[in-house]
Amino acid sequence: MMPDASVASETSFDLVIVGAGPAGLSAALVAAEHGLKVVVVDEQHDVGGQIFRQPPATFTGLPSNSAFKHYPFGRTLLQQARQAVNITWLLGSTAWGVFRPEEGGSNQADVQHVQLAVSSAGGSCLLQGRALLIATGAYDLPVALPGWTLPGVMSAGGVQTLIKSQCVLPGQRFVLAGSHPLLLLVADLLVQAGAQVLEVAIARPRPGLMELLRSARAIPDHVSLLAHAAQALRNLRKHKIPLCFGSLVQRAQGQNGVQQVVLCDVNPAWQALPGTERVHQADTLVVGYGLLASTELARQAGCAVQWQPARGGWVVQHDDVMSTSAAGIWVAGEPAGVAGAEVAYLQGRLAALNIVATLGGAGANPRAVQTTRLALRKAQRFSDVVLRFFEPRLDALAQLACADPDTLVCRCEEVSVQTVQAFLQEHPHVTDINSVKLACRSGMGYCQGRYCQHTVAHLLAHTRGCTVEQAGIFTAQAPVKPVPVAALAQDFGAAVSTASATR
Ligand SMILES: Cc1cc2nc3c(=O)[nH]c(=O)nc-3n(C[C@H](O)[C@H](O)[C@H](O)COP(=O)(O)OP(=O)(O)OC[C@H]3O[C@@H](n4cnc5c(N)ncnc54)[C@H](O)[C@@H]3O)c2cc1C
């Protein structure tokens, strides 16, 4: 087990990596193997990212994380990372801003390309890197629906995290609603943990034979992953858990927490079919309609993004070696498009091989690049099929909030649907999301828009008759994540005195 680093004793590196998931870890190992001086920063207290999350070492006798069975590279990756003596780990540490040395500064020869501000419990520091790799993963797609702020409404990833890392079952009577494969895995996990699952409501229609056959071409290389999903389905059937296709959550109801969950049948466009509402007496609603790419840090650093709804919304643009539009910055894993752990792992390798070549480390083997590219292509083919199969109807999800005008869109600043709609009506010239942010404060709070960006963009697009892409994305500002004021004072001061913010 690696100790949490508080403040880095050393701050100058060849490669600074944010994220210790499959993407960040594979990149760190490749870069260190080629002689680069590497530091990895992660908020978690252990390596592995979301998928290989572990309970604390003090929790003994637990079954091993099932992801290792289906992603066999995971175990080796974690073992190698734990044994790597030539990588500096800053765990339990949040990266909150990217800065650039001032052009034409006095000390040009020594100037490093990128500065990363990091805060941890023990203090804060400004890391210098000749290259930066952003491998910040993804987070659950927030769905604003009436009652979503009640205690007991949780995301699929959140429930999984509690069970996986803390062995905590966050309720007793569960309803699961979504369209992402993670929902099935979480339903299975809940049943195995002894929870009562009243229904798993999948919004898409039941797949037809033709659709299954069309998808089959991507299967041969990934039989084990499909077997995982099939086993989860078998287990649900064995426990007689109702699995309903064409079924969408409408709202959660209750006084001080969830007491009822309302679902209804929907057509293939996820529009409610009248007269089909049904109510479950449940204490927990688990929502799992997909993942959003975590791009705040990349956007704050000036990396261009593009709208790819099936791949996690706004994703970081990159070339075929994972280099972004911002000089000295690479991306790997989910911020480059949500595509699963295998793609993340391979993209990390590819990025590191290119970084090694760019920084002039011990020569990267061209065959390694070729082999990684080939494997990546196969993995991407599989993930494309899965993503198409489960693609969420983001427009329909965003409309759920409108059923009750008091539904909060922005939980941090307590901005309701009604407030945003009234503002749009009073200001017909407003067509971009940042104007809504400035006027209504949605997106200005603690989470920096991670919860409300998607809903506000759809409300704007719906009202103006434009696309979500045209509505745009909130500008990301440092600090991209909440940090103590002391860290801001210390690092921001240091960064501003030697550097200028990239944006
Ligand atoms: C909650 C959740 C649960 C998931 N469970 C599964 C599953 O069971 N099975 C499956 O196949 N897929 C699962 N996925 C998808 C899976 O996470 C990805 O396929 C895979 O882990 C992607 O690897 P990655 O390296 O891109 O990102 P991740 O594994 O997400 O790693 C990113 C890391 O970056 C860190 N980070 C992010 N921002 C910062 C910052 N500003 N400062 C410091 N650190 C930061 C995070 O703490 C995280 O450890 C899950 C996704 C989520 C969001």
The ligand as an ORCA input file, in Angstrom:
! r2SCAN-3c Opt
* xyz 0 1
  C     -18.271      5.453    -10.326
  C     -17.854      4.590    -11.486
  C     -17.868      3.200    -11.365
  C     -17.473      2.382    -12.444
  N     -17.521      1.012    -12.323
  C     -17.201      0.216    -13.373
  C     -17.285     -1.218    -13.311
  O     -17.645     -1.772    -12.293
  N     -16.968     -1.944    -14.392
  C     -16.556     -1.342    -15.542
  O     -16.256     -2.036    -16.520
  N     -16.447      0.012    -15.633
  C     -16.784      0.793    -14.590
  N     -16.726      2.153    -14.710
  C     -16.144      2.713    -15.907
  C     -14.628      2.693    -15.624
  O     -14.366      3.638    -14.637
  C     -13.771      3.062    -16.756
  O     -14.030      2.244    -17.833
  C     -12.275      3.007    -16.421
  O     -12.015      2.982    -15.045
  C     -11.669      4.223    -17.028
  O     -10.344      4.358    -16.633
  P      -9.693      5.819    -16.546
  O      -8.280      5.597    -16.179
  O     -10.012      6.570    -17.777
  O     -10.484      6.557    -15.392
  P     -10.733      6.218    -13.851
  O     -10.580      4.795    -13.550
  O     -12.024      6.869    -13.524
  O      -9.552      7.003    -13.123
  C      -9.525      8.403    -13.073
  C      -8.868      8.800    -11.775
  O      -8.639     10.209    -11.820
  C      -8.821     10.727    -10.517
  N      -9.111     12.170    -10.658
  C     -10.072     12.753    -11.406
  N      -9.980     14.098    -11.319
  C      -8.953     14.353    -10.479
  C      -8.367     15.558     -9.985
  N      -8.805     16.772    -10.361
  N      -7.322     15.457     -9.109
  C      -6.850     14.237     -8.731
  N      -7.370     13.074     -9.181
  C      -8.397     13.131    -10.048
  C      -9.954      9.920     -9.931
  O      -9.895      9.905     -8.513
  C      -9.714      8.538    -10.549
  O      -9.018      7.674     -9.666
  C     -17.089      2.985    -13.646
  C     -17.082      4.395    -13.753
  C     -17.456      5.189    -12.699
  C     -17.450      6.690    -12.850
*
